[in-house]
Amino acid sequence: MARRGRSRGGSLFGRARHRKYAEIVKFTTIKDARESARRLLQEFKSAKTRDKAVRVKRVAVLAANRAEAAARRRNLSKRERHQLRRIAEVYRRAADRMRLPPRP
């Protein structure tokens, strides 16, 4: 029998899974995004477990993906589109700097 109900995946802009990181990540300005990325890097470096490090890196990658997807919207001005692309770069660079420890 087919399973009905909510799917596990959800959408890119769905409900936040982790409220703590949802409060950190910002898309309002490039300056806010830089500060958010800095905080995510601090969280990553202070992570005591690999699971937390993976979670923080996933948050950064998802933030970059969301900014890129938002930049593809048609009803944005050139300035807003440019700003969202720059925000995506900020989060993408932060995610690239997060090197995960090897699996045990």
N, C-alpha and C positions, 0 to 999 in steps of 0.2 A: 504494500500500500504506500502511496506517495505521502511524503511528509508535508504538512501544511503549516502555515504560520510564518513567523519572521525568519528571514535568512540570517545566517551568522555573519556574513560579510558586511552588509550595510553599504552605505554610500560613502563617498569621499568626504562629504560635508555633513555626515550624520552626527548623532549625539556623541559627546566626548566620552571616551572610555576611562580616562584618568583626569579627574577634576584638577588635581595639582598642576599637571602639565598644560591643561587647557587654560589655566589662569596665567601661566608663564608666556605661552606663545601669543604673539601679537602681529597683526597685519596692518595696523593703522599707518605707521610711517616707517621709513627705512631705519631711522634712529631707534625706534621701539623694537624693530626686528633684530637689530644688532645687540641691543641689551638682552633680549630674550635668548638669542643664540649664545651669548656669553653665559647666561644663567644655566642654559642646557649643558654647555661644556663643563661648567663647575659641577653640575649634578653628575655628569658622566664620569669625571675624574674622581669624584668622591664616592662613586658606587662601590659598595662592598661586595656585591655579587655580580656575576656575569648577566644574570637575568635582568637586573636593574639597568645595567649598561646597555643591553639590547633594547630595553624598553625606551630609554632616553634617545638612543640613536634612531629608533623607529619613529619617535615623536618628531625629530628633526627632519627626517626624510619625508614624513607625511606633511609637515608644514610646508616644505619646499614644493611638494606635489600640489598641495591646495593652492598655493600662491600662483603656480604656473597655470593651473586649471582656471583660476579666477581671472588671470590675465588674458585668457582666450575668449572671455565674454565679449559679445559684440557691442554692448551698450556702454562701453567705457571710453573715456577720452584717451588721447595718446599719452597724456601725462599720467593718468591712473594706470594705464597698461604698463608703461615704462616703470613706474614705481613698484608694481606687483612683480615684474620680472626681476628687479633689483632685490626685492625682498626674498624671492625664491633663491637667488644667488647666495644671499646671506645664509639662509638655512642650509642650502646645499653644501656650501663651504664648511659650515659647522659640522655637518654630518660626515663630510670627508675627513675632517680632523679627528673624528672619533674612531680610533682603531680598537676593535674588540679583541679581548684576550682569547687565546686559543681555547677550544673546547676541551674539557678534561677527559 
